[in-house]
Amino acid sequence: MSHDNCVFLINQIEEFVIDKTYDKLRFQEISIKSEKEIKPDEHIFDFLVRTGRLKEYEEIVRNNLINALISDVCYFTQTALLCSLQRRLTVTFALLRKPFVYNLLVFLRIMFEDDFLNKFNDQEGFDTTSLTNIKKKELIKKSLSCLITKSITENDIFDFIFNNTNPDSLINMTNKALHLSTTRNKYNKTEIQNLNFIFKNYENNLSQWNYIYKRLPMLLLYYVEIIEHLVFNILDVPQEKYLTRLYSRAKALKKNNFD
């Protein structure tokens, strides 16, 4: 049932990239008086900046960035869940790293950092995911006000994903999935005569399944609500669409005994 909850939640995220309701994340229209306004071979972004239409420029960049990030989250997470069913749990952990350890931070920065898009557009070498733990906690704390689910806490999100002093954090578990030996962090050091996640038996699989399905439904619910808040605040979408999503989510999670 936990797997079914994960599938349902990632499918709700996928709706943002396949449902025509959210086409404005993918397609934008720009009005021009005549073709002569645009110089030969001029990129549309350069045209918008040159003519002072910076709001339109930022909206196009933001919407396409959000759409691409959502697609990426779906690709990695849906494949991770498929690998879980196939008992390829090392691959599952490896695939979960990008959407949660990296992509999530960019969503939060778009939402809460006023200068993020300016840096993204103009700053050479700008690292979209390089943040201190203090800054990560600040962004997570701000995000809690956007949630319908009030049982999720700041410490839950940070400890489950980003806390590198927690051996069971996703950042540590995915490090082990990606590297045969981890020696720099005492909280996820490779044991003597061992290679990370290589020598496994069925009991190890059960332990890893338990890890995944105790945490992933909650983390995906957090992800859904964050993306919903972002998308419904930038697109003109009927309120009924949002309410329908809430109703179907409540019904599905209740059916699958979400806790």
Residue frames as qw, qx, qy, qz and C-alpha x, y, z in Angstrom:
[[0.000, 0.884, 0.467, 0.000, 0.00, 0.00, 0.00],
 [0.311, -0.758, 0.118, 0.562, 2.89, 2.38, 0.70],
 [0.366, -0.061, 0.620, 0.691, 4.14, 1.72, -2.83],
 [0.152, 0.652, 0.672, 0.316, 0.68, 2.52, -4.18],
 [0.171, -0.907, -0.230, 0.308, 0.68, 5.80, -2.25],
 [0.364, -0.507, 0.375, 0.685, 4.04, 6.71, -3.76],
 [0.297, 0.243, 0.716, 0.584, 2.80, 5.92, -7.26],
 [0.033, 0.826, 0.559, 0.069, -0.34, 7.98, -6.75],
 [0.253, -0.854, -0.050, 0.451, 1.59, 10.97, -5.41],
 [0.329, -0.341, 0.504, 0.722, 4.19, 11.02, -8.17],
 [0.228, 0.464, 0.731, 0.444, 1.37, 10.70, -10.71],
 [0.053, -0.908, -0.381, 0.167, -0.22, 13.79, -9.18],
 [0.282, -0.668, 0.274, 0.631, 3.06, 15.60, -9.76],
 [0.356, 0.037, 0.719, 0.595, 3.14, 14.27, -13.33],
 [0.231, 0.759, 0.608, -0.019, -0.27, 15.84, -14.01],
 [0.068, -0.854, 0.019, 0.515, 1.47, 19.22, -14.15],
 [0.110, -0.485, 0.619, 0.608, 3.41, 18.17, -17.26],
 [0.113, 0.141, 0.902, 0.391, 0.76, 16.11, -19.08],
 [0.118, 0.697, 0.673, -0.217, -2.56, 17.84, -18.26],
 [0.300, 0.544, 0.343, 0.705, -3.50, 20.61, -20.72],
 [0.324, -0.894, -0.310, 0.006, -4.74, 22.68, -17.78],
 [0.509, -0.733, 0.165, 0.421, -1.11, 23.57, -17.09],
 [0.726, 0.505, 0.242, 0.399, -0.04, 24.24, -20.68],
 [0.085, 0.968, -0.084, 0.219, 1.19, 27.72, -19.73],
 [0.648, -0.618, 0.393, 0.208, 4.10, 26.06, -17.97],
 [0.700, 0.017, 0.565, 0.437, 5.20, 24.83, -21.40],
 [0.356, 0.499, 0.481, 0.627, 3.87, 27.34, -23.90],
 [0.109, -0.668, -0.262, 0.687, 3.86, 31.13, -23.74],
 [0.430, 0.709, 0.417, 0.372, 2.65, 33.70, -26.25],
 [0.323, -0.457, -0.006, 0.828, 4.43, 36.98, -26.93],
 [0.389, 0.833, 0.393, -0.018, 2.72, 39.79, -28.79],
 [0.395, -0.283, 0.266, 0.833, 4.68, 41.95, -31.23],
 [0.352, 0.693, 0.135, -0.615, 3.51, 44.80, -33.41],
 [0.727, 0.631, -0.203, -0.179, 5.47, 43.66, -36.44],
 [0.954, 0.004, 0.000, 0.300, 8.27, 41.30, -37.35],
 [0.428, 0.697, -0.173, 0.549, 10.52, 44.33, -37.83],
 [0.500, -0.798, 0.188, -0.280, 10.65, 44.72, -34.04],
 [0.862, -0.348, 0.335, 0.155, 12.89, 41.67, -33.84],
 [0.088, 0.753, -0.560, -0.334, 16.38, 41.89, -35.31],
 [0.812, 0.335, -0.443, -0.178, 17.50, 39.18, -37.75],
 [0.709, 0.110, -0.646, 0.260, 18.61, 36.02, -35.89],
 [0.166, -0.455, 0.468, -0.739, 17.81, 37.67, -32.53],
 [0.288, -0.206, -0.914, 0.199, 16.86, 35.25, -29.78],
 [0.335, -0.698, -0.472, -0.422, 13.45, 35.94, -28.28],
 [0.609, -0.609, -0.320, 0.396, 15.02, 36.36, -24.83],
 [0.423, -0.109, 0.088, 0.895, 17.41, 39.00, -26.17],
 [0.060, -0.496, -0.449, -0.741, 14.48, 40.76, -27.80],
 [0.489, -0.731, -0.465, -0.101, 12.52, 40.87, -24.56],
 [0.588, -0.494, -0.160, 0.621, 15.48, 42.19, -22.58],
 [0.324, 0.100, 0.256, 0.905, 16.37, 44.79, -25.23],
 [0.186, -0.514, -0.424, -0.722, 12.82, 46.11, -25.35],
 [0.167, -0.297, 0.480, -0.808, 12.45, 46.25, -21.57],
 [0.791, -0.217, -0.250, -0.514, 9.89, 43.44, -21.33],
 [0.128, 0.413, -0.833, 0.346, 11.68, 41.92, -18.36],
 [0.609, -0.091, 0.536, -0.578, 8.56, 40.63, -16.60],
 [0.886, 0.320, -0.077, -0.326, 7.61, 38.51, -19.60],
 [0.492, 0.553, -0.660, 0.131, 11.20, 37.34, -19.91],
 [0.152, -0.341, 0.794, -0.479, 11.33, 36.19, -16.28],
 [0.761, 0.061, 0.345, -0.546, 7.93, 34.52, -16.50],
 [0.829, 0.415, -0.319, -0.197, 8.98, 32.48, -19.52],
 [0.331, 0.476, -0.760, 0.294, 12.24, 31.41, -17.89],
 [0.379, -0.240, 0.671, -0.590, 10.52, 30.59, -14.58],
 [0.836, 0.140, 0.180, -0.500, 7.68, 28.59, -16.13],
 [0.793, 0.427, -0.430, -0.069, 9.94, 26.56, -18.38],
 [0.133, 0.462, -0.773, 0.415, 12.34, 25.95, -15.50],
 [0.572, -0.135, 0.560, -0.584, 9.50, 24.69, -13.31],
 [0.885, 0.278, -0.049, -0.371, 8.13, 22.48, -16.06],
 [0.611, 0.492, -0.612, 0.102, 11.56, 20.96, -16.75],
 [0.095, -0.385, 0.765, -0.507, 12.19, 20.33, -13.06],
 [0.746, -0.006, 0.374, -0.550, 8.81, 18.64, -12.61],
 [0.856, 0.381, -0.289, -0.198, 9.49, 16.39, -15.60],
 [0.371, 0.507, -0.721, 0.292, 12.88, 15.49, -14.17],
 [0.411, -0.272, 0.652, -0.576, 11.39, 14.64, -10.77],
 [0.869, 0.156, 0.150, -0.445, 8.90, 12.33, -12.47],
 [0.720, 0.482, -0.498, -0.037, 11.49, 10.57, -14.64],
 [0.205, 0.437, -0.777, 0.403, 13.76, 9.77, -11.72],
 [0.451, -0.172, 0.621, -0.618, 11.13, 8.94, -9.10],
 [0.867, 0.201, 0.024, -0.455, 8.89, 6.81, -11.34],
 [0.702, 0.420, -0.572, 0.050, 11.90, 4.81, -12.50],
 [0.024, -0.401, 0.755, -0.518, 13.08, 4.47, -8.89],
 [0.685, -0.056, 0.428, -0.587, 9.71, 2.99, -7.91],
 [0.879, 0.329, -0.244, -0.243, 9.85, 0.56, -10.83],
 [0.450, 0.466, -0.709, 0.278, 13.33, -0.54, -9.75],
 [0.373, -0.312, 0.637, -0.598, 12.01, -1.05, -6.23],
 [0.880, 0.101, 0.146, -0.441, 9.44, -3.53, -7.54],
 [0.831, 0.427, -0.356, 0.027, 12.27, -5.32, -9.34],
 [0.826, -0.515, 0.000, 0.230, 14.37, -5.52, -6.13],
 [0.622, 0.388, -0.039, 0.679, 17.01, -3.26, -7.68],
 [0.367, -0.869, -0.308, 0.125, 17.14, -1.19, -4.54],
 [0.519, -0.366, 0.141, 0.759, 20.63, 0.22, -5.01],
 [0.191, 0.315, 0.489, 0.790, 19.37, 1.73, -8.26],
 [0.245, -0.794, -0.529, -0.170, 16.25, 2.97, -6.44],
 [0.472, -0.726, -0.141, 0.479, 18.35, 4.86, -3.91],
 [0.429, -0.123, 0.329, 0.832, 20.64, 6.26, -6.61],
 [0.071, 0.503, 0.570, 0.646, 17.67, 7.56, -8.60],
 [0.316, -0.823, -0.471, 0.027, 16.02, 9.19, -5.58],
 [0.518, -0.359, -0.092, 0.771, 19.03, 11.40, -4.98],
 [0.206, 0.185, 0.312, 0.909, 18.52, 13.95, -7.75],
 [0.235, -0.641, -0.495, -0.537, 14.82, 14.83, -7.22],
 [0.574, -0.747, -0.335, 0.036, 15.11, 15.16, -3.45],
 [0.637, -0.435, -0.027, 0.636, 18.67, 16.27, -2.71],
 [0.308, -0.091, 0.301, 0.898, 18.93, 18.69, -5.64],
 [0.038, -0.459, -0.581, -0.671, 15.72, 19.49, -7.55],
 [0.364, -0.736, -0.563, 0.091, 13.75, 20.21, -4.39],
 [0.403, -0.493, -0.108, 0.764, 16.18, 22.98, -3.44],
 [0.131, 0.082, 0.411, 0.898, 15.63, 24.74, -6.75],
 [0.243, -0.633, -0.646, -0.352, 11.85, 24.68, -6.29],
 [0.451, -0.713, -0.396, 0.363, 12.28, 26.21, -2.84],
 [0.361, -0.302, 0.112, 0.875, 14.66, 28.87, -4.12],
 [0.009, 0.368, 0.551, 0.749, 12.27, 29.85, -6.89],
 [0.359, -0.704, -0.596, -0.145, 9.54, 30.23, -4.29],
 [0.511, -0.797, -0.241, 0.214, 11.40, 32.11, -1.59],
 [0.504, -0.376, 0.172, 0.758, 14.48, 33.84, -3.02],
 [0.335, 0.853, 0.206, -0.343, 13.59, 37.08, -4.81],
 [0.120, 0.794, -0.471, -0.365, 16.94, 37.25, -6.58],
 [0.699, -0.108, 0.695, 0.127, 17.13, 33.60, -7.64],
 [0.684, 0.611, 0.385, 0.105, 15.97, 34.12, -11.22],
 [0.174, 0.957, -0.227, -0.053, 18.30, 37.10, -11.67],
 [0.390, -0.595, 0.691, 0.125, 21.24, 34.96, -10.58],
 [0.728, 0.171, 0.660, 0.072, 20.05, 32.05, -12.71],
 [0.570, 0.783, 0.245, 0.033, 19.72, 34.27, -15.78],
 [0.271, 0.931, -0.169, 0.176, 22.80, 36.44, -15.46],
 [0.415, -0.761, 0.497, -0.049, 25.40, 35.10, -13.03],
 [0.661, 0.464, -0.589, -0.038, 28.13, 33.04, -14.67],
 [0.395, 0.210, -0.827, 0.339, 28.91, 29.86, -12.73],
 [0.518, -0.320, 0.284, -0.741, 25.87, 30.21, -10.48],
 [0.217, 0.013, -0.973, 0.079, 25.32, 26.94, -8.56],
 [0.527, -0.368, -0.283, -0.712, 21.59, 26.44, -8.13],
 [0.838, -0.376, -0.374, -0.129, 21.94, 23.81, -5.39],
 [0.560, 0.143, -0.486, 0.656, 24.94, 25.00, -3.39],
 [0.399, -0.717, -0.047, -0.569, 23.49, 26.02, -0.03],
 [0.042, 0.327, -0.772, 0.544, 24.57, 25.79, 3.58],
 [0.282, -0.343, -0.892, 0.087, 22.55, 23.61, 5.93],
 [0.004, -0.419, -0.435, 0.797, 21.37, 26.77, 7.69],
 [0.300, 0.256, -0.295, -0.870, 19.99, 28.11, 4.40],
 [0.346, -0.118, -0.870, -0.331, 18.35, 24.79, 3.59],
 [0.178, -0.407, -0.791, 0.420, 16.61, 24.82, 6.96],
 [0.120, 0.376, 0.143, -0.908, 15.44, 28.39, 6.38],
 [0.363, 0.114, -0.561, -0.736, 13.88, 27.47, 3.04],
 [0.341, -0.238, -0.908, -0.053, 12.21, 24.37, 4.47],
 [0.074, -0.399, -0.617, 0.674, 10.82, 26.38, 7.38],
 [0.260, 0.301, -0.107, -0.911, 9.33, 28.93, 4.98],
 [0.349, 0.008, -0.773, -0.530, 7.78, 26.15, 2.93],
 [0.075, -0.255, -0.910, 0.319, 5.77, 24.80, 5.87],
 [0.260, 0.408, 0.310, -0.819, 3.34, 27.71, 5.60],
 [0.424, 0.288, -0.498, -0.700, 2.45, 26.48, 2.09],
 [0.185, 0.020, -0.981, -0.058, 1.40, 23.02, 3.23],
 [0.678, -0.339, -0.260, -0.598, -2.06, 21.63, 3.79],
 [0.862, -0.216, -0.441, 0.131, -0.55, 18.76, 5.77],
 [0.193, -0.857, 0.269, -0.394, 0.51, 20.29, 9.07],
 [0.900, -0.408, 0.150, 0.028, 2.00, 17.11, 10.55],
 [0.794, 0.346, -0.051, 0.498, 5.16, 17.49, 8.42],
 [0.406, -0.871, 0.003, 0.279, 7.85, 19.38, 10.33],
 [0.256, 0.889, -0.380, -0.024, 10.98, 21.28, 9.39],
 [0.364, -0.548, 0.752, -0.029, 13.12, 18.66, 11.17],
 [0.824, 0.212, 0.517, -0.090, 11.38, 15.81, 9.34],
 [0.671, 0.741, 0.019, 0.019, 12.31, 17.18, 5.94],
 [0.110, 0.847, -0.513, 0.086, 15.85, 18.25, 6.81],
 [0.511, -0.440, 0.730, -0.110, 16.75, 15.08, 8.74],
 [0.834, 0.251, 0.486, -0.077, 15.25, 12.70, 6.21],
 [0.691, 0.702, 0.081, 0.149, 16.92, 14.34, 3.21],
 [0.371, 0.828, -0.225, 0.356, 19.82, 16.66, 3.97],
 [0.527, -0.769, 0.327, -0.154, 21.28, 15.87, 7.41],
 [0.688, 0.471, -0.541, 0.103, 24.72, 14.41, 6.72],
 [0.083, -0.409, 0.766, -0.489, 25.18, 13.62, 10.43],
 [0.777, 0.012, 0.398, -0.488, 22.20, 11.28, 10.26],
 [0.268, -0.243, 0.884, 0.297, 23.32, 7.87, 8.91],
 [0.360, 0.428, 0.828, 0.020, 19.79, 7.25, 7.60],
 [0.257, 0.692, 0.040, -0.673, 19.37, 10.55, 5.76],
 [0.789, 0.560, 0.250, -0.024, 18.70, 10.28, 2.06],
 [0.289, 0.879, -0.380, -0.005, 21.91, 12.14, 1.25],
 [0.324, -0.544, 0.771, -0.059, 23.94, 9.53, 3.14],
 [0.756, 0.142, 0.629, -0.111, 22.00, 6.53, 1.84],
 [0.692, 0.714, 0.099, -0.049, 22.26, 7.74, -1.75],
 [0.038, 0.815, -0.576, -0.044, 25.97, 8.40, -1.33],
 [0.528, -0.277, 0.802, -0.032, 26.34, 4.73, -0.46],
 [0.762, 0.449, 0.452, -0.116, 24.25, 3.72, -3.43],
 [0.517, 0.850, -0.096, -0.029, 26.43, 5.75, -5.80],
 [0.162, 0.752, -0.617, 0.167, 29.88, 5.05, -4.34],
 [0.832, -0.005, -0.551, 0.068, 31.47, 1.72, -3.56],
 [0.589, -0.244, -0.467, 0.613, 33.40, 3.26, -0.68],
 [0.133, -0.868, -0.115, -0.464, 32.43, 6.26, 1.46],
 [0.717, -0.145, -0.396, 0.556, 35.19, 7.36, 3.82],
 [0.180, 0.404, -0.099, 0.891, 34.92, 11.14, 4.28],
 [0.501, -0.459, 0.043, -0.732, 31.87, 11.15, 6.55],
 [0.013, -0.207, 0.909, -0.361, 32.03, 9.11, 9.75],
 [0.573, 0.141, 0.466, -0.659, 28.25, 8.77, 9.70],
 [0.877, 0.369, 0.081, -0.296, 28.21, 6.67, 6.53],
 [0.044, -0.648, 0.742, 0.166, 31.63, 5.05, 6.47],
 [0.838, 0.207, -0.450, -0.231, 32.07, 1.83, 4.56],
 [0.799, -0.502, 0.314, -0.103, 32.81, -1.07, 6.90],
 [0.180, -0.548, 0.789, 0.210, 35.98, -3.17, 6.71],
 [0.200, -0.007, 0.944, 0.261, 35.85, -5.89, 4.02],
 [0.344, 0.631, 0.650, -0.249, 32.76, -4.33, 2.48],
 [0.097, 0.106, 0.418, 0.897, 31.53, -2.41, -0.53],
 [0.336, 0.205, 0.343, -0.853, 28.46, -0.24, -0.20],
 [0.708, 0.318, 0.201, -0.598, 25.20, -1.99, -1.11],
 [0.441, 0.445, -0.711, -0.319, 27.06, -4.74, -3.03],
 [0.259, 0.023, -0.956, 0.139, 26.90, -7.76, -0.71],
 [0.501, -0.103, 0.216, -0.832, 23.19, -8.04, 0.00],
 [0.030, -0.158, -0.987, -0.026, 20.68, -10.73, 0.85],
 [0.228, -0.580, -0.646, -0.441, 16.91, -10.82, 1.05],
 [0.429, -0.679, -0.460, 0.380, 16.93, -9.50, 4.62],
 [0.290, -0.284, 0.089, 0.910, 18.91, -6.48, 3.44],
 [0.060, -0.315, -0.576, -0.752, 16.29, -5.88, 0.76],
 [0.363, -0.677, -0.637, -0.056, 13.53, -6.02, 3.37],
 [0.412, -0.563, -0.244, 0.674, 15.40, -3.47, 5.48],
 [0.164, -0.112, 0.300, 0.933, 15.84, -1.14, 2.52],
 [0.186, -0.492, -0.672, -0.522, 12.21, -1.50, 1.47],
 [0.401, -0.690, -0.539, 0.269, 11.22, -0.64, 5.02],
 [0.322, -0.390, -0.006, 0.862, 13.42, 2.46, 4.85],
 [0.041, 0.133, 0.503, 0.853, 12.00, 3.58, 1.51],
 [0.294, -0.507, -0.657, -0.475, 8.33, 3.05, 2.23],
 [0.398, -0.639, -0.504, 0.423, 8.41, 4.57, 5.71],
 [0.247, -0.503, 0.013, 0.828, 9.84, 7.83, 4.39],
 [0.167, 0.067, 0.579, 0.795, 9.02, 8.23, 0.72],
 [0.053, -0.678, -0.690, -0.245, 5.22, 8.66, 0.99],
 [0.273, -0.824, -0.279, 0.411, 5.64, 11.55, 3.41],
 [0.320, -0.418, 0.314, 0.790, 8.40, 13.14, 1.33],
 [0.141, 0.278, 0.696, 0.647, 6.34, 12.84, -1.84],
 [0.119, -0.801, -0.587, 0.013, 3.30, 14.35, -0.12],
 [0.299, -0.713, -0.009, 0.634, 5.50, 17.29, 0.87],
 [0.278, -0.125, 0.558, 0.771, 6.74, 17.54, -2.72],
 [0.077, 0.565, 0.736, 0.366, 3.20, 17.49, -4.14],
 [0.173, -0.867, -0.422, 0.199, 2.03, 20.28, -1.86],
 [0.329, -0.564, 0.196, 0.731, 5.09, 22.43, -2.55],
 [0.201, 0.060, 0.648, 0.732, 4.67, 22.14, -6.32],
 [0.015, -0.699, -0.698, -0.156, 0.91, 22.72, -6.06],
 [0.221, -0.821, -0.228, 0.474, 1.46, 25.92, -4.10],
 [0.279, -0.398, 0.398, 0.778, 4.00, 27.13, -6.65],
 [0.141, 0.222, 0.748, 0.609, 2.00, 26.27, -9.77],
 [0.068, -0.730, -0.674, -0.090, -1.41, 27.44, -8.56],
 [0.230, -0.792, -0.159, 0.543, 0.09, 30.77, -7.53],
 [0.162, -0.430, 0.431, 0.777, 1.63, 31.52, -10.91],
 [0.034, -0.163, -0.787, -0.594, -1.01, 30.12, -13.27],
 [0.494, 0.024, 0.129, -0.859, -4.62, 31.18, -13.68],
 [0.287, -0.058, -0.944, -0.155, -6.22, 27.80, -12.97],
 [0.581, -0.474, -0.276, -0.601, -9.82, 27.27, -11.82],
 [0.348, -0.458, 0.627, -0.525, -10.11, 26.66, -8.08],
 [0.920, -0.003, 0.112, -0.376, -12.15, 23.56, -8.85],
 [0.761, 0.435, -0.470, 0.107, -9.06, 21.92, -10.34],
 [0.094, 0.474, -0.690, 0.539, -7.19, 22.29, -7.07],
 [0.632, -0.213, 0.434, -0.606, -10.11, 21.05, -5.01],
 [0.932, 0.205, -0.174, -0.244, -10.46, 18.01, -7.28],
 [0.544, 0.455, -0.634, 0.308, -6.81, 17.18, -6.70],
 [0.211, -0.385, 0.639, -0.632, -7.26, 17.46, -2.93],
 [0.816, -0.053, 0.211, -0.535, -10.34, 15.28, -2.96],
 [0.897, 0.291, -0.325, -0.075, -8.80, 12.53, -5.10],
 [0.339, 0.483, -0.677, 0.441, -5.64, 12.60, -2.98],
 [0.438, -0.313, 0.549, -0.640, -7.54, 12.29, 0.28],
 [0.907, 0.078, 0.046, -0.412, -9.61, 9.44, -1.14],
 [0.789, 0.397, -0.461, 0.090, -6.60, 7.53, -2.50],
 [0.178, 0.469, -0.685, 0.529, -4.46, 7.95, 0.60],
 [0.619, -0.239, 0.431, -0.611, -7.30, 6.91, 2.88],
 [0.937, 0.184, -0.138, -0.263, -7.92, 3.81, 0.76],
 [0.753, 0.361, -0.469, 0.287, -4.23, 2.89, 1.01],
 [0.726, -0.622, -0.236, 0.176, -4.06, 3.56, 4.77],
 [0.428, 0.584, -0.215, 0.656, -1.63, 6.47, 4.49],
 [0.618, -0.700, -0.281, 0.222, -0.16, 7.30, 7.87]]
